[in-house]
Amino acid sequence: MSVTHTVLFQFKAGANPDDVKAACARFLALRQNCIHPTAHTPYITSLKGGKDNSPEGVQNGMTHGFVVEFASADDRDYYVKDDPAHQAFAKSIGDLVEKAVVVDFTSGIY
């Protein structure tokens, strides 16, 4: 069953806007840069995201959101725990991010 991995970031108030844009571009590039360890091909089925533009006012400081789709929980688990491209990305944004929230789900399971 596919897994949807949602990520919300609150970038630090003093973060350079160009650094934030570069970080977002690196996140989106994970779609091509995360390679399956046995198939040796990209395994993220979909990845999209961007800067918040909601008029609701309930973002609680979150400024950017991303949605990553995986074909299976095994693929998601590899991405989160072991994928070197993802690990390098996470390390690269450590000084930019104030707070992150991650919620994963499988559609239809409540």
Secondary structure, 3 states (H helix, E strand, C coil): CCEEEEEEEEECCCCCHHHHHHHHHHHHHHHHHCECCCCCCECEEEEEEEECCCCCCCCCCCCEEEEEEECCHHHHHHHHHCCHHHHHHHHHCCCCEEEEEEEEECCCCC
